[in-house]
Amino acid sequence: MTENPNNVRGLSYARAKQAFSDQSLFENKTWRYSPQAFPLSKKQVSEIRKVGQACYDFHRALETLYLRSVEGKNLLRNRDLVAPWVAEYLDRGKPQALIDHARDKALRGTTPLVIRPDLLITENGFALTEIDSVPGGIGLTAFLNRLYAEEHGDTLIGSGQEDMVEAFYEVLCSKAPTITAPYIAILVSDEAATYRPEMEWLASQLRQRGRRVHVFHPDEVMPLGESICVDIEGDPQQVDVIYRFWELFDLANVSIAHFLLKARVEAQLSLTPPMRHFQEEKLGLALFHHHILEDYWKESLPKESFKILKKVVPQTWVMDPVELPPNAVLDAPFIGGKPISDWHQLGQAGKKERNLIIKISGFHESAWGARSVTLGSDSSLAEWESAIQQAVTMAETSLHILQNYEKPTRLTHPVYREDGSIFMMQGRMRLCPYYFVDEKGQSADLHGILATFCPADKKIIHGMKDAALLPCVELDR
């Protein structure tokens, strides 16, 4: 790390520190501050915009794939292809009530209205490692955009006539199109409590603009006949739109979940993200790369979206430990130049061949953040073999995926020390772009990017106290 030659200008350390002292955005979380937003070229921003549309198109094609798999229908126009195993993978370990709900005809065509992929900046461009349908960071990104606006103006991604806060409100309002001023309840579970402060900030900003938006714990919401209500100073207030901020694995701990699963059509359609488990599984990316399904994706995705996803999604496999006949091999990486027939053979991989990540697909308490992630090349042989064994052991209820590790490139950006001095930090970058979906226009529009800049010695990039969290700015070139 080299000293800054004192020519870096931007957001002052005192102002940044004061801003986060006045307003907590994440519960018990701290990070480094930077004087400047992270710069992206016009070419990079253009590609990121295309990634958002590709993710939305992927969600729609994944829904069709799942439902056709459930119904035993042909997947292709001019050739027979039936894939019942797709639904079996996506349904595995899920409660039947959730499966039935996700398949309900009333929900056909519904997708998450906020989509956030994780994009790593590598030497070869972007690598999309997952797509989050219940993303944290919306409030934080909007807050950072506002904090850095004086320094960067309208070059900040997410600034402009309709800022991120207003855009978030508008996308929620689309779930109640016939109501002029809907009452919106953001429900945050105990499991997701870390993110409650940023949701409280978002709701307070909207109330200052005259919007009817509040944050509640799920226990504070009560069914009243066919309606869903909350108590406002002793009076029941009917909720028009619910923004769900809990993962589906947490259903048993969410008191309102059972009612929502059984609610009438109107109540189901006023909930976002929809409770459709197949939209929250990382193995969707493995299905995208599955050789049997290649023609399906080519037919079902717009050409531009297929091209983008092929470019940015690393090769991914489903770790399904099925018993094979003697002459069969797994759809998996080669080890020692040869195919494998048992997942335990990954344990024989050399250090270079272990440039692979194992992580749980979804519907599990360890499926968010970096809690289930094991990077083979950064682990001891014992740790790697343990991760393989865990994936095999848990497969009957919780599938894991295996993904090529795309190493983020080293970058340099100014960061504040705790004493307020600036140094040029060497690090690796993850970008989290936020897209808000227009279901009528069938588009996903970019409204902000949260950059997580981690020290260069960190192989897995996620929010941590040593990282800097900052918004992104578009360069003129």
N, C-alpha and C positions, 0 to 999 in steps of 0.2 A: 504494500500500500504506500503510495507516494503522497507527499503533502500537496495540498492545493496551492497554486501560486497566487492566491488571493484575488483572482480575477473572476471568480464565480459569483454571480449575482442572482438574487431570487428571493424566495420566501425566507424571512429571517427565522432563526432558531427560536427566539423569544416568542414570535407570533405563532409558530407552529406548536410550541409547547403549551402556550396559553390556550390555544384553540381546543386542544385535546384535554386540557385541565378543566375547561368550562363544560365540555360535552363528551361523555364517555360513549364510544361507538361499539366497542366490544367489551364484554364483561371479563375483567381480570386479564386483559391482553395489552401488551406494550410492544412497540416496534421503533425502529429508527426513523428519523425525519430526513428529508432531503430539501435543499433549496429550490430544486427544479423538478418539473414534471419530466417523465421519460419521453424522449423524442422518437417518433416513428416517421418513416418516409411516406410520401404519398403512395408509393407502390405497396408498402406494407399495409397501410390503412385500407387501400383498395382490396387487397387480398383478404383482410380480416372481415370486411363487409361481405365479401362473397362466402366466407366460411359460415357466417350467420345464416344466410339463405340456404346453404347446403345442409346445415344442421336441422333447420326447420323441414326441408324437403326429406331429410333422412327420417325424422320423426313420423312424418306422414306415410312414408313408404314402409317403415317398421310396423306401423299399425296395420296396414294392409297385409303385410307378411304374417303377422301374428294371427289375425282373424282368419285369413285363408288357411293357415296351418291348423287352427282350431277346427274349422269346418271341413277340412279334408279337400279343399278346392285346389284346382290347378293354379300354379304360380305364373306360368308363362303363356304367351299368346299362341305360339305356333309349335310348341313342344310340350310333352307331358312332364311335369315336375310337381310332385306332392311331397311336402316336408312336415309331417306331424311332429317330428322331433324338435322343431323350432319352438312350438308351443310348450312341449314338455320341458325344454330347457328353461323357458321364461316363467313357467308356472311352478317350477320345482321349489318346494319349501314354503309356498304361499298358502294362507288360509283360503278355504273354498269361498267364503263370503267375499273376499277381495277379488278373487278370480271372476266370480259371477258378476260383480259390480263392474269390473274393467271391461267385460264383454257386453255389457248392457247396450242395447241399440241406441238408447238416449245419449250415450257418450260418443257415438261414432263421429269421427272427425275432430275430436277435441285433443288439443296438445297443450303442453305447458306454455303459458303466455310469456314467461321469462326464460330464456335459454342462455346458459353460460358455459361455453367450453373452456377447458384449460389448454392454453397454447404455450409450448416451450419455444424459445428462440434458439434455433440450432444453426450450425454453419450451412445447412442445406435448406434453411427456411423455417417454417413453422411445423411443429409436431403437435397434433391434437391427441391428448392422452385420455380424455374423457369428456362427456357432455353432462353437465349438472342441470337437473330439472327443478331443484329446490335450492337455489343458490343463495348463500350469504353474500354480503358485501355490497348489496344494492345501495343501502343508506350510506355506507362508508365511501363508496365511489362518488356518490352525489355530493357528500360533504367535502371530499378532497377537491372535486371540481370547483366548488364554491370557494374553498380556501386558496386555491392557486389561481383563481380567475384574474386577480389584480396583476399577477405577474405575466400571465400568458394570454389573457383575453379570449377571443372567440376561436383561437387555434386549439384550445382544449377540446378533446373529443368528448362530447356530451354536453357542451355548452351550446348556446344559441337561443333562438327565440323560444323553443320548447325545451326547458332543461330536463334533467333526468328525473327529478321529483315529479314534475307535471306529466312527463311521459309515462311514468309508472302508474300514476292515477288514471290516466286516460285508458291504459290497457286494462286496468281493473274494471273501469266503467263499461268496457265493451261486454262484460259478462251480464250487464243489466241494461240492455240497449233501449228499453222502453221507459226507463226511469231517469228523470232529469238530474236529480241529485241523490244518487244511491247512498245508503248507509253501508260502509265497508268496515268489516272486522278483520283485522290481521291476527290470526291465532298462532301463538308461539308455544310449543310444548316445553316441558322441563328439559328434555334431551337437547333442545335447540336454544336453551336459555342464554348461551354465549352471545347470540345474535339479537336478543331482545332489545338492548339499548339502541342499536341502529334502526330497528323497526319503530321504536318509540320516537326517535328523532324524525324519521320519515313522516310518521303520522302527525307529529306536532307541526311540521312544516306545512303539511296539507291543511291542517285545521286553521293555521294562520291565514290561509288563502280562502277560508270559508268552506272547506271540504269536510264532509262528515266521515272521518276515519279515526278509528281507535284500535289500540292493541289490547288483546285479552289473552289470558290463559284459557285453554280449552275447557277447563272446569267452570269457567264463568259464563259459558254459553249454554243456553237451555232450549230444548225443543218446546214449542207451545203449539199444540195441534200439529198442523202441517208446516208451521213456520219455525224459524230459528231466531231466538231473541237474546238480547243482553240486557242487563239491568243498568239503567242510566238514572242515577239519583232517585231510585225507588220506582221508576217507571220502566216497563218493558219496552224495548226498542227493537223492532223487527229488522233483522239483518238482510240486506239485499245481495251482498257479495262477500264471500269468505276467501281471504288469501291464506292458504294452508302453508304454515311454516313448521312442518314436521315430516320426518322421513317415514315411509310406509312400514318399516320394520317396527316402528314405535306405536303402531295402532292399538295394541293392548293397553297402553298407558294413556291413551287419549280418550277421555270419557265420551266425547261427542262423536267419535268415529263410527260406532255401531249405528247411530241414527243416520249419519251421512251415507253410509253404505246402503241403507234401506230407504232413504228419503225419496219422495216423489221426484219426477223428472225436473221440475223447476228448481228444486233445491240442489239436485246433482249438477245442473248446468250453471249454477251461480257459484260453484266452488272451483278455485284454481290454485295450484295445478290440479288437474283431475287425478283421482286416486286410481291410476292405471299403472300397475307394477311393471309392465313391460317397457315403460318409458323411463324407468329408473334403474336399469341394469347395464353395467359396463359391458356385459357380454354382447350387447348390440353391436359393438365395434368388431367383435370377433365374428359375428354373423355377417357383417359387411365384407370381411375378408374371406369368408368360407368359400372354398372353390365350388361347392355344389350350387351356391346361391349367386354366383357372379352374374349369370345372365339375368336373374331376377332384378338385381340392382341396376344393371344397364338398362333394362326396360322400364323400371319404375321411377328412376331418378332423372331429372333434367340433365342433359349432357354436361352442362357447366358444373352442376353440383356433384355429379359422379366424378368428374375430373378433379375437382377440388378435394373431395374426400379421399380419392386414391392417392393424392399427393401428400396430404397432411396426416392421415391416420396411420400410425405405425402398424406393422403386421401384428395381429392379435389372434390368439387361439383360445378355445374353451378347454379347460382341464377336466375332461370327463373321463374318469377311470373305468371305462367299459372293458369287459373281457373280450379279447380279439381271437379269431382263429389263427393258427400258426403262420399263415402266409400273409397276414394283414399288418399294416403299420398305422400309427397315429397321425392325424393331421397336426403336426408339431415341428419344431425346429430339428434339424439334423444335428447329431452329436458325433464328433469324430468323422464327419463326412457321411454318416449313415443315418437312415431313418430309425425312429424308435418305436417300440410296440408297448412300452410301459412307461408311465410318467416318472417312475422312480429312476429311470435311466438318465433323466436330467441331472441327477446327482453325480454322474460320471463326467459331466462337462468340465472342460478346463476353464481357467479363469477368463480367458478371452471369449469362450463360448457362452459364459454365464452373463453376457451383457443383456440380461433379460429381467423383467419385473414380474413378480407374482402378486396379485391382489384379489381380494374377494369381489365378486361381481356386484352384489347389492343385497338389500333386504337383510341387513345385519348391522349391529351396533358399531362394528369396526369398518364399515364400508365407506365412511366419509373421512375426509382429511387424509393423513398418511399412516393411519393406524394399522392397516393390514398390508402395507406395501413392503415387499422385500426385493431389493436389488441384488441380483446374484453376484455381480462383479464387485460389489462393495460389502459382501458378507463372507464370513468364514464358511468352510465347507459344511460344518455342522449346522450353522444357521440356515444355509441354503437347503440342506436335506430336510431340516425341520419344517421349512416353509412348504416344500413339496409334499411331505407327509401330511401336513395340516390340510392342504388343498385336496388331497386324495381322501382323507378321513371325513371331511365335511361335505363332500360332493353330493351325498344323497339329499341334503337339505339346502346347502349353500355352495353353489359353483364358484370356482375361482377362474380367473383368466391369466394367461401368460402373454406378455407384450414385449416386443423389441424395445430396448431402452435407447431413446434418442437423446444423446448427451447435449445439454444446453451449452451454447458457446460462452466463452468468457467475454464480459463486457465491463465497461468502466462508467461510473456515474458518481457525481458528488453526493456525499452523505455527511450528516452532522455527527460529531462525537457528542458524548454526554456533557462536555464542557462548552459546547457551542461552536467549537472549531470545525472546519470542513476538511475532509480528506477525500481523495479520489478512490473509491472502493472498487475492488475487483470482485465481480460477482456473476451470477447466472440469473436469468430472468424468466419468469412465468407471467403471461398476460391472461387476464380473465375479462374478455369482452362481454358486455351485457346487451342482449338483443331482446326487444319487445315485439311480440308477434301481433300482426294484424291478420286475424283469421279470415276476414272478408276479402282482403286484398291478397291473402296467402303470401305474405312477406314477413321477413324478420329484419327489423331495423336496428342498427347500432346506436346506442345511447350513452355509452361510457365504457372505459377500459380501466380496470384495476391492475396495476403492475406490482408484482412481488419480486423484489431484488434481494437475493440471498447471497451470503458470502460464497466465494468460489469453491471452498472446501465442502460445501453442502451438496450432496448428490441428488437428494430428493427435495424439491422446492415446494415449500408451503409456508403459511404464515408462522413466523417465529420472532422472538425478541431481537434477534440479530439481523433480521431482514428490514428493508425499507419498503413501506407501502406508499404508492404514489399514483397519481393519475397520469394520463398520456396526452401528449401534444403532437399535432401533425405538422411536420416541417413543410416548407415551401417547395422543397425539391423531392 
